[in-house]
Amino acid sequence: MALQNAFSTEYAKTLEYNAKHNIEIEKYRQETFDYDSNSVYRIPGIEHPENLLEKMDPNDILVSAKALYEAYPNLTLLQASDEGFWAYLAHVDLYPYVRAISDRVYEDDFNDGKYINERFFYGFGGSMYHPLQGLWLAVKYTIDENSENPYKYTDYLIPRYDLRITYIGRYKILRNKEQVLGMLDFMMKHENDIFHEYKRQRIRWISQHFNKIGATKKLMTLDKEFYIKELERVKETIIRIKTDEDVKNM
């Protein structure tokens, strides 16, 4: 099997710069992206998956996220931070998929660099906002290999954009997998009695609560069960959280 290709970091940065400054945006109207083949290199040890594009579904983000992760299950977090890798996928291997979820590029007079920056790069924010990298990371931090259903938490998180991006993904807690799994376990259990309302404020309070615990305990060393038990212990306080002022004062 062939090795996976990637763009050089410099070329990925150039493409992103061009998008930000509305340069060569017309390329994104084409069915095949015209890229510089001299800026491509093979990644040692990472095999190019077969038929990945066919497994990606623009109408089903969960199916796409799982297919993408399963195509590259052994990426290290360092490798997964390589913007050149994701830029190559977005502009070559999975270009039709990214275009399909960015429907404005099909307009005959399309010429919006800001839109491209948001849809193909990091215009909305950090790595979780990237159309491919964000999906891979969301699976990476929620897959539970020790469970009968490894995707139990993934199935809950990924379809909920506000939870995946706004409430959890944008914060550093995503890097602590046990904390994420513990929080999701608690949320799934109390979806209807606690998190049916005031979700943003309550998740924000929970995050701050664990940050305070982190002053005396190493959060990265604690398992999922610790987080679940701690949230059950403070459940009544969480229920009282309804406003941003409550987050600050409780």
N, C-alpha and C positions, 0 to 999 in steps of 0.2 A: 504494500500500500504506500502511496506517495505521502510525503511530508506536507504538513499544512503551510501555506504561504501567509505572509504578513507584509504590511507596508513598513518601511523604515519609520522610525519616530519622527524624523525630520519631514518626511513626505506627508505623514498623517497631520502634522502640525501645519504644513502648507495648505492642505485641503481645508482644514478647519479655519485657517486665516482667510482663505479665499471666500468661504461661506460667510464669515463675519463681515467681510468687506464687499460682498456682492460681486465677486469676481468669478467668471466662467460658470455662472449658475445655470446657464442653458444646457450644460452637460447632464443635469439631472432630469431633463425632459426626455432624454434618450433611453431606449430600452436596455442598452448596455453602456456602462460608464466608461468613458475614455480616460484611462489612467496611465501613469508612467510606469511601464514594465521594468524599467531600470531601477525602480525604487522598491522592488519586491525581493524578499529573501525567504528562504525556507527555515522553519523553526525546528531545531534539532529535538527529536524525541516526541513530537506531537504529530500524530497521523491525521491526514485529511479524511474526514468521514464521508462515507458514500450516501448519496441521496438525502442529504440534510435538507436541502431546499424543498424537496417534495414533502417532507414531514412538517414543515413550518406552515401554519395556517393563519393568514392575516385576520381571520374572523374569530380566532380562538387563542387568546394570549396564553392560557394555561397549557394547551397542547404544544404551542410553540416553545414555551419556556422549558418544558420537560424534554422536548426533542433536542433543543440546543444544549442543555446540560448533559444529556445522555451522549451527545456527540463528542463532548469534551469533559468527561467526568474526572479526569486525572490532572486537570490544570492546577497548578499551585496558585495561591493567591497573588504571588508575585507575577506569574505569567498572565493571570487574569487582569492585572493592572496595566498591561501593555496596550496603550492606545492604538498602536500600529496594527495590532492583531484585530481589534474590533473595527478599526477603520477599513481594513481589508475585507472583512466579512460583510460590512455594511455597503461597500462599494463594488464588491466582486461576487463572492460566493452567495451571499444572501441579499444582493442588491434588489432583485425583484420583490422579495418579501418586504424590505424596508420601504421601497417605493409604494407597495400596495397599502401599507398602513400610513402613508403620507400622500393622500389622494390629490392634493393640490398640484403636485408635480405633473399631473396629466393635463393640466390646462395649457392650451396652445401658447399663451403669452406669459407663462409662469416665469418670474424673475425675482424671487424673494429670498435673499441670502439668509435673513433672520430665520425664516421657516426651515431652511435646510440645516442651519446650525442647531436648531431645536430638534429636528427629526433625525439627523444623521450623526450628530455630535453631542455636545454637552451644553447646548444653549439654555436648557432649563435648569441646569445645576450640575451636581456631581455625577459619579458613575451610575447611580441608581436610575438616573434619568435617561441614560443611553438606551436606545431601543433594543440592543442586544446584550450588552454588558450588564445592564440592570436586571434583565431576566435571568441570566446565568447566576448572578450573585444572589438573587432572591431564592433560587432553588438551592444553591450551595449552603445558604444559611438556614434553610428550613428542612432540608431532607434529613430524615431520621433513619439511618441505616439499621438501627437495632429494633425497629418496629415492624410489625407484620405488614403495615401499610406505610412504607417509607415516605410517601407523599401526603401524609395526613395533614401536616402543617402547611405544606406548599399549596395544597388544594384550597386551604382557607385564606392564605395571604395573597396570592398572586391576583385573583380576580378583583380584589378590593384595592383599587388604586389609591384611595385616600390612606388606607392603612399601610400599604406596601411602600408608598413614596413619602407621603406627607407626615404620617404619624410615627413611622419606624425607620424607613429607609434613609431619611435625611439626617438621622442622628447616629452617633458612633455606636449605639447599643447594637446595631446590626452586626458589628464585628464580634460580639459575644454571643455565640450560637446558643449556648445553654440558657442565657437570659432570654433570648428571642423565643426559644421553644417554650420556656416556662411561661412567658407572658402570653404567647399565643394559646397555650393549653388553657390558661385561666380565662382568656377572652372567649374561647370557643365554648367553654363550660357555662359562661355567664353572658353569652351573646344577647339573650332576651331579657335578662333581669338587671344587668348593669350597663352593658355597652350598646343598648338600643338608643341611647341618647347621651349627650354630653361626651361623646367618645373622644374628641380632641383634647378636652380639658382633663379627662380621666387618665388617658394614656400619658399625657404630659406630666401629670402629677406622679404617676407610677415611675416614669423615667427619672424624675428628680428624686423620688424616694430612694431608688436604688443608687443614684449618684451619692446620696448622703451615706448610705451603707458602705459605699466604696471608700469612704474616708477611713474606715476601720477594718474592712475586709477586702481581700483581693477578689473582685467579682469574677475574674476569668477562671478562678479555681473552683468556683461553686457550680454544682450540677443543677440540672433542670428542676429537680424536686425541691431544692432550696427556694427557688423563685416562686414555684407554685404555692408552697406552704406559706411563704412570707406574704404573698398577695391574699391568700385566704385569711391570714391573720389580720390584715389591715382592710379587709373587704368593706366594713361598715364606713370607714373613713372615705374610701373610694366612692361609695354611694352618695356621700354628702358633697362631693365635688360637682359643681354645676357651672361655675364661672371661672374666668381667668384670675379673679381675686381670690377665689377659693384655692386655686393652685398655689398662689403665693403664700397664703396664710395658714394652710392646714399641713 
